[in-house]
Every structure is written in C-alpha cells, then in structure tokens.
C-alpha cells in the first residue's frame, strides 16, 4: 500500500511554470481561480493565528489532476483549511481549485514546507493539511490543529477571539496512518524493526530537541535500515 501511494504521488505530472509561460498570468494561483478574502472574520483576534506562518511564501501547488503550478505567493490558513494567495494586483484571494499538495518556501530562511491534503492520505482522521516531516519507506506528518475561542472580558461589550494550536503527529506505515506522541511510541508501530529502534532510541534521542525533530530523526534512522 505504501509503495502504491508513493507511485501515485510520483506519477507523471504536467508542470506549469508561470515564470516562463507567457500565456499564463504572473502568479501561481491566479491562473487556477480564486475568490476574494473576507477579512472581517478575525478582526477581534487578540492572540494566536489561523495561519501556518504569517508571512507570505513562494509556493508550488499540485492539483487533484496532477497539474503542477509554480511561482506563486501564498500562505496556508489551517483554521479554515484554505490557501490564500496574492493576485496580479496584490489583492488577497482564496484558492477555489482543489489542490492535493502545496510546497511553501520561506525566501528568508530558505526553509521548505511540504503539505499534503488529508484527502490524499489513507484513513486520515484530521481533515486538514498534513506537513511532511520525513519520507521514505515510512513517512512522518505533523498536523497543526487550530481552535478558535471567543470570550468577553468583564465589563467589556466587545467579544475577543483567540486561536490556540495543538501539534499532532502521525506515522504512515504499511498504508495506515497511526498517531504518535513521542519517539518511544515508534517501536510498537514500526514492529518490523522494533529491536533496532528500541536500541537506537536508548542512545540517540536528545531531549534538547523539539518533539518534531526527535520523531523525524528516528524515522530517518528507521528508513536507513532498508
């Protein structure tokens, strides 16, 4: 099942580079359709953010029909599971064409973030975008679960909003997504290399690293065993 999934993602795809194709607008998502952003939804937001990152990043998107669009500027709203982009006039719009993957690149740090929509992952419970942290025989994904809360401070007539983010992690193994909370959970999930992983985790897991890094490093080790 994992092999089939990888073959699906790696199938022949048509690439549309809007930087080189003069027949397309000079913006990635402008060429695949969008609608205006309604900015009134978060005007009372006092803490947190609906976005993966607040800054705009360059983007490459893959449609559900395997068309690849390159060269856009976008950011990911993980509360509504929508993609914002800037049109040719610099206006914010929301992508209306279904995408199965989006890769965001921070031009300042050069960090790249590869998201896959849950519709294209097996038995995904969280209906949202999954950030791929490691890939190979087994893959690791992170979900940023956003929740919006509203409250009215004492003596105030105005309701305030706040958004909290909860990090969830999932391992794709044998065609199934399994939740994982810490590296020590991995040997039970990746049972074909249980003893090797157990020994590795006894020696290599650094508590100074964040949980995402610890899990990604352990998955990379597991994949190196094949």
C-alpha positions as YAML, in Angstrom:
chain: A
units: angstrom
residues:
- id: 1
  name: UNK
  ca: [0.00, 0.00, 0.00]
- id: 2
  name: UNK
  ca: [2.84, 2.41, 0.84]
- id: 3
  name: UNK
  ca: [4.52, 1.65, -2.48]
- id: 4
  name: UNK
  ca: [1.26, 2.26, -4.30]
- id: 5
  name: UNK
  ca: [0.84, 5.59, -2.53]
- id: 6
  name: UNK
  ca: [4.37, 6.68, -3.43]
- id: 7
  name: UNK
  ca: [3.83, 5.67, -7.04]
- id: 8
  name: UNK
  ca: [0.66, 7.74, -7.06]
- id: 9
  name: UNK
  ca: [2.47, 10.85, -5.83]
- id: 10
  name: UNK
  ca: [5.35, 10.29, -8.27]
- id: 11
  name: UNK
  ca: [3.15, 9.73, -11.33]
- id: 12
  name: UNK
  ca: [3.94, 11.70, -14.46]
- id: 13
  name: UNK
  ca: [2.80, 15.28, -13.96]
- id: 14
  name: UNK
  ca: [2.48, 18.27, -16.23]
- id: 15
  name: UNK
  ca: [4.42, 21.27, -14.93]
- id: 16
  name: UNK
  ca: [3.19, 24.80, -15.49]
- id: 17
  name: UNK
  ca: [5.88, 27.35, -14.65]
- id: 18
  name: UNK
  ca: [4.19, 30.74, -14.68]
- id: 19
  name: UNK
  ca: [7.58, 32.44, -14.68]
- id: 20
  name: UNK
  ca: [8.36, 31.01, -18.13]
- id: 21
  name: UNK
  ca: [4.97, 30.51, -19.81]
- id: 22
  name: UNK
  ca: [3.88, 33.79, -21.34]
- id: 23
  name: UNK
  ca: [0.31, 32.55, -21.79]
- id: 24
  name: UNK
  ca: [-0.28, 32.45, -18.03]
- id: 25
  name: UNK
  ca: [-0.65, 35.31, -15.53]
- id: 26
  name: UNK
  ca: [2.45, 36.07, -13.49]
- id: 27
  name: UNK
  ca: [1.03, 34.43, -10.40]
- id: 28
  name: UNK
  ca: [0.62, 30.77, -9.47]
- id: 29
  name: UNK
  ca: [-2.87, 30.61, -8.02]
- id: 30
  name: UNK
  ca: [-4.30, 33.48, -10.04]
- id: 31
  name: UNK
  ca: [-4.22, 31.11, -13.01]
- id: 32
  name: UNK
  ca: [-6.29, 28.42, -11.30]
- id: 33
  name: UNK
  ca: [-9.09, 30.50, -9.83]
- id: 34
  name: UNK
  ca: [-9.93, 32.16, -6.55]
- id: 35
  name: UNK
  ca: [-12.39, 34.30, -4.65]
- id: 36
  name: UNK
  ca: [-11.89, 37.44, -2.53]
- id: 37
  name: UNK
  ca: [-10.77, 37.03, 1.08]
- id: 38
  name: UNK
  ca: [-13.30, 38.13, 3.71]
- id: 39
  name: UNK
  ca: [-11.09, 39.92, 6.23]
- id: 40
  name: UNK
  ca: [-13.76, 40.62, 8.88]
- id: 41
  name: UNK
  ca: [-13.60, 37.13, 10.38]
- id: 42
  name: UNK
  ca: [-10.53, 37.75, 12.56]
- id: 43
  name: UNK
  ca: [-10.80, 41.49, 13.28]
- id: 44
  name: UNK
  ca: [-11.27, 40.75, 17.02]
- id: 45
  name: UNK
  ca: [-8.34, 38.32, 17.24]
- id: 46
  name: UNK
  ca: [-6.11, 39.14, 20.23]
- id: 47
  name: UNK
  ca: [-3.80, 36.11, 20.29]
- id: 48
  name: UNK
  ca: [-2.78, 33.22, 18.07]
- id: 49
  name: UNK
  ca: [-3.04, 32.94, 14.30]
- id: 50
  name: UNK
  ca: [-5.11, 30.91, 11.82]
- id: 51
  name: UNK
  ca: [-2.06, 30.59, 9.55]
- id: 52
  name: UNK
  ca: [0.79, 28.12, 9.43]
- id: 53
  name: UNK
  ca: [3.11, 31.11, 9.04]
- id: 54
  name: UNK
  ca: [2.03, 34.75, 8.96]
- id: 55
  name: UNK
  ca: [4.47, 35.73, 6.23]
- id: 56
  name: UNK
  ca: [3.82, 35.19, 2.55]
- id: 57
  name: UNK
  ca: [5.96, 32.45, 0.97]
- id: 58
  name: UNK
  ca: [6.66, 31.30, -2.55]
- id: 59
  name: UNK
  ca: [4.56, 28.29, -3.44]
- id: 60
  name: UNK
  ca: [4.30, 25.29, -5.73]
- id: 61
  name: UNK
  ca: [0.92, 23.60, -5.88]
- id: 62
  name: UNK
  ca: [-0.26, 20.27, -7.29]
- id: 63
  name: UNK
  ca: [-3.88, 19.96, -8.35]
- id: 64
  name: UNK
  ca: [-6.06, 16.90, -7.92]
- id: 65
  name: UNK
  ca: [-5.50, 16.22, -11.64]
- id: 66
  name: UNK
  ca: [-1.68, 16.29, -11.22]
- id: 67
  name: UNK
  ca: [-1.05, 19.71, -12.76]
- id: 68
  name: UNK
  ca: [1.88, 21.44, -11.05]
- id: 69
  name: UNK
  ca: [1.78, 25.23, -10.78]
- id: 70
  name: UNK
  ca: [4.99, 27.08, -9.90]
- id: 71
  name: UNK
  ca: [5.87, 30.61, -8.91]
- id: 72
  name: UNK
  ca: [3.05, 31.85, -6.68]
- id: 73
  name: UNK
  ca: [2.95, 33.72, -3.38]
- id: 74
  name: UNK
  ca: [0.73, 32.14, -0.75]
- id: 75
  name: UNK
  ca: [0.07, 31.29, 2.89]
- id: 76
  name: UNK
  ca: [-1.91, 28.50, 4.49]
- id: 77
  name: UNK
  ca: [-4.94, 29.10, 6.71]
- id: 78
  name: UNK
  ca: [-5.09, 25.97, 8.89]
- id: 79
  name: UNK
  ca: [-8.19, 27.03, 10.80]
- id: 80
  name: UNK
  ca: [-10.35, 27.05, 7.66]
- id: 81
  name: UNK
  ca: [-8.02, 24.77, 5.64]
- id: 82
  name: UNK
  ca: [-7.82, 27.32, 2.86]
- id: 83
  name: UNK
  ca: [-4.94, 28.71, 0.80]
- id: 84
  name: UNK
  ca: [-4.57, 32.48, 0.47]
- id: 85
  name: UNK
  ca: [-2.70, 33.98, -2.47]
- id: 86
  name: UNK
  ca: [-1.93, 37.38, -3.96]
- id: 87
  name: UNK
  ca: [-3.43, 38.08, -7.37]
- id: 88
  name: UNK
  ca: [-1.80, 40.14, -10.12]
- id: 89
  name: UNK
  ca: [-2.92, 43.36, -8.42]
- id: 90
  name: UNK
  ca: [-1.68, 42.34, -4.96]
- id: 91
  name: UNK
  ca: [-5.15, 41.55, -3.60]
- id: 92
  name: UNK
  ca: [-5.66, 38.63, -1.22]
- id: 93
  name: UNK
  ca: [-7.76, 35.79, -2.62]
- id: 94
  name: UNK
  ca: [-8.64, 32.21, -1.66]
- id: 95
  name: UNK
  ca: [-7.83, 29.27, -3.94]
- id: 96
  name: UNK
  ca: [-11.01, 27.59, -5.21]
- id: 97
  name: UNK
  ca: [-9.39, 24.85, -7.31]
- id: 98
  name: UNK
  ca: [-8.79, 21.70, -5.19]
- id: 99
  name: UNK
  ca: [-5.10, 21.08, -4.53]
- id: 100
  name: UNK
  ca: [-3.65, 17.87, -3.14]
- id: 101
  name: UNK
  ca: [-0.18, 19.23, -2.33]
- id: 102
  name: UNK
  ca: [1.43, 22.58, -1.69]
- id: 103
  name: UNK
  ca: [5.10, 23.34, -1.06]
- id: 104
  name: UNK
  ca: [5.86, 26.64, 0.67]
- id: 105
  name: UNK
  ca: [9.35, 28.15, 0.70]
- id: 106
  name: UNK
  ca: [10.46, 30.87, 3.09]
- id: 107
  name: UNK
  ca: [12.72, 33.06, 0.96]
- id: 108
  name: UNK
  ca: [14.47, 34.48, 4.05]
- id: 109
  name: UNK
  ca: [15.39, 31.22, 5.80]
- id: 110
  name: UNK
  ca: [15.14, 29.02, 2.64]
- id: 111
  name: UNK
  ca: [13.15, 26.51, 4.72]
- id: 112
  name: UNK
  ca: [10.72, 24.44, 2.67]
- id: 113
  name: UNK
  ca: [7.40, 23.03, 3.93]
- id: 114
  name: UNK
  ca: [5.65, 20.23, 2.03]
- id: 115
  name: UNK
  ca: [1.94, 19.85, 2.84]
- id: 116
  name: UNK
  ca: [-0.36, 17.06, 1.62]
- id: 117
  name: UNK
  ca: [-4.11, 17.33, 1.98]
- id: 118
  name: UNK
  ca: [-5.80, 14.66, 4.07]
- id: 119
  name: UNK
  ca: [-7.99, 13.67, 1.10]
- id: 120
  name: UNK
  ca: [-4.91, 12.04, -0.42]
- id: 121
  name: UNK
  ca: [-3.70, 10.18, 2.67]
- id: 122
  name: UNK
  ca: [-5.12, 6.83, 3.83]
- id: 123
  name: UNK
  ca: [-7.51, 6.79, 6.83]
- id: 124
  name: UNK
  ca: [-6.70, 10.40, 7.75]
- id: 125
  name: UNK
  ca: [-8.94, 11.37, 10.68]
- id: 126
  name: UNK
  ca: [-7.93, 15.03, 10.79]
- id: 127
  name: UNK
  ca: [-9.45, 16.67, 7.70]
- id: 128
  name: UNK
  ca: [-6.74, 19.23, 7.09]
- id: 129
  name: UNK
  ca: [-3.28, 19.77, 5.63]
- id: 130
  name: UNK
  ca: [-0.50, 17.42, 6.81]
- id: 131
  name: UNK
  ca: [3.08, 18.71, 6.93]
- id: 132
  name: UNK
  ca: [5.52, 16.02, 5.78]
- id: 133
  name: UNK
  ca: [8.48, 15.87, 8.17]
- id: 134
  name: UNK
  ca: [10.13, 12.69, 6.85]
- id: 135
  name: UNK
  ca: [9.55, 10.45, 3.85]
- id: 136
  name: UNK
  ca: [10.68, 7.09, 2.55]
- id: 137
  name: UNK
  ca: [9.56, 3.57, 3.37]
- id: 138
  name: UNK
  ca: [7.76, 5.21, 6.31]
- id: 139
  name: UNK
  ca: [6.66, 8.86, 6.44]
- id: 140
  name: UNK
  ca: [6.05, 11.25, 9.31]
- id: 141
  name: UNK
  ca: [3.44, 14.02, 9.28]
- id: 142
  name: UNK
  ca: [2.58, 16.91, 11.57]
- id: 143
  name: UNK
  ca: [-0.88, 18.42, 11.94]
- id: 144
  name: UNK
  ca: [-1.36, 21.91, 13.37]
- id: 145
  name: UNK
  ca: [-4.81, 21.64, 14.94]
- id: 146
  name: UNK
  ca: [-6.26, 25.15, 15.27]
- id: 147
  name: UNK
  ca: [-9.13, 26.06, 17.59]
- id: 148
  name: UNK
  ca: [-10.90, 29.42, 17.80]
- id: 149
  name: UNK
  ca: [-12.18, 30.64, 21.18]
- id: 150
  name: UNK
  ca: [-14.31, 33.69, 21.93]
- id: 151
  name: UNK
  ca: [-14.63, 35.46, 25.27]
- id: 152
  name: UNK
  ca: [-15.97, 38.73, 26.58]
- id: 153
  name: UNK
  ca: [-13.76, 40.43, 29.19]
- id: 154
  name: UNK
  ca: [-15.50, 41.61, 32.33]
- id: 155
  name: UNK
  ca: [-17.10, 44.99, 31.80]
- id: 156
  name: UNK
  ca: [-16.49, 44.93, 28.05]
- id: 157
  name: UNK
  ca: [-19.14, 44.93, 25.36]
- id: 158
  name: UNK
  ca: [-16.69, 43.51, 22.82]
- id: 159
  name: UNK
  ca: [-16.04, 39.83, 22.31]
- id: 160
  name: UNK
  ca: [-12.38, 38.90, 21.89]
- id: 161
  name: UNK
  ca: [-11.03, 35.98, 19.89]
- id: 162
  name: UNK
  ca: [-8.02, 33.77, 20.45]
- id: 163
  name: UNK
  ca: [-6.62, 30.83, 18.50]
- id: 164
  name: UNK
  ca: [-4.64, 28.03, 20.07]
- id: 165
  name: UNK
  ca: [-2.59, 25.47, 18.17]
- id: 166
  name: UNK
  ca: [-2.14, 21.84, 19.15]
- id: 167
  name: UNK
  ca: [0.58, 19.77, 17.46]
- id: 168
  name: UNK
  ca: [-0.33, 16.23, 16.40]
- id: 169
  name: UNK
  ca: [1.98, 13.68, 14.73]
- id: 170
  name: UNK
  ca: [1.21, 10.70, 12.51]
- id: 171
  name: UNK
  ca: [3.31, 7.89, 11.02]
- id: 172
  name: UNK
  ca: [2.39, 6.38, 7.66]
- id: 173
  name: UNK
  ca: [3.33, 2.70, 7.87]
- id: 174
  name: UNK
  ca: [2.03, -0.18, 5.76]
- id: 175
  name: UNK
  ca: [-0.57, 2.08, 4.22]
- id: 176
  name: UNK
  ca: [-2.01, 3.22, 7.54]
- id: 177
  name: UNK
  ca: [-1.69, 6.48, 9.46]
- id: 178
  name: UNK
  ca: [-1.04, 5.96, 13.16]
- id: 179
  name: UNK
  ca: [-0.89, 8.72, 15.80]
- id: 180
  name: UNK
  ca: [2.37, 9.05, 17.69]
- id: 181
  name: UNK
  ca: [3.14, 11.27, 20.70]
- id: 182
  name: UNK
  ca: [6.80, 10.55, 21.46]
- id: 183
  name: UNK
  ca: [9.75, 8.62, 19.99]
- id: 184
  name: UNK
  ca: [9.28, 5.75, 22.44]
- id: 185
  name: UNK
  ca: [5.93, 5.01, 20.76]
- id: 186
  name: UNK
  ca: [7.65, 4.18, 17.46]
- id: 187
  name: UNK
  ca: [8.97, 0.63, 18.11]
- id: 188
  name: UNK
  ca: [5.44, -0.62, 18.75]
- id: 189
  name: UNK
  ca: [4.22, 0.93, 15.49]
- id: 190
  name: UNK
  ca: [7.24, 0.02, 13.32]
- id: 191
  name: UNK
  ca: [7.30, -3.54, 14.60]
- id: 192
  name: UNK
  ca: [9.46, -4.99, 11.83]
- id: 193
  name: UNK
  ca: [12.47, -3.11, 13.28]
- id: 194
  name: UNK
  ca: [11.33, -2.99, 16.89]
- id: 195
  name: UNK
  ca: [14.59, -4.13, 18.48]
- id: 196
  name: UNK
  ca: [16.78, -1.85, 16.34]
- id: 197
  name: UNK
  ca: [14.60, 1.19, 17.05]
- id: 198
  name: UNK
  ca: [14.49, 0.44, 20.76]
- id: 199
  name: UNK
  ca: [18.27, 0.32, 20.96]
- id: 200
  name: UNK
  ca: [18.63, 3.43, 18.82]
- id: 201
  name: UNK
  ca: [16.24, 5.44, 20.99]
- id: 202
  name: UNK
  ca: [18.11, 4.47, 24.15]
- id: 203
  name: UNK
  ca: [21.23, 6.14, 22.81]
- id: 204
  name: UNK
  ca: [20.26, 8.79, 20.30]
- id: 205
  name: UNK
  ca: [17.17, 10.69, 21.40]
- id: 206
  name: UNK
  ca: [18.13, 14.16, 22.59]
- id: 207
  name: UNK
  ca: [15.75, 15.84, 24.99]
- id: 208
  name: UNK
  ca: [17.17, 19.20, 23.95]
- id: 209
  name: UNK
  ca: [15.49, 18.82, 20.55]
- id: 210
  name: UNK
  ca: [11.80, 19.52, 19.97]
- id: 211
  name: UNK
  ca: [9.48, 16.54, 19.59]
- id: 212
  name: UNK
  ca: [9.11, 17.05, 15.82]
- id: 213
  name: UNK
  ca: [12.88, 16.83, 15.33]
- id: 214
  name: UNK
  ca: [13.17, 13.80, 17.60]
- id: 215
  name: UNK
  ca: [10.47, 11.93, 15.69]
- id: 216
  name: UNK
  ca: [11.82, 12.93, 12.26]
- id: 217
  name: UNK
  ca: [15.34, 11.80, 13.20]
- id: 218
  name: UNK
  ca: [14.04, 8.44, 14.45]
- id: 219
  name: UNK
  ca: [12.01, 7.89, 11.28]
- id: 220
  name: UNK
  ca: [15.06, 8.74, 9.15]
- id: 221
  name: UNK
  ca: [17.02, 6.12, 11.08]
- id: 222
  name: UNK
  ca: [14.28, 3.54, 10.55]
- id: 223
  name: UNK
  ca: [14.22, 4.24, 6.80]
- id: 224
  name: UNK
  ca: [18.02, 3.87, 6.65]
- id: 225
  name: UNK
  ca: [17.72, 0.25, 7.80]
- id: 226
  name: UNK
  ca: [16.37, -0.81, 4.40]
...
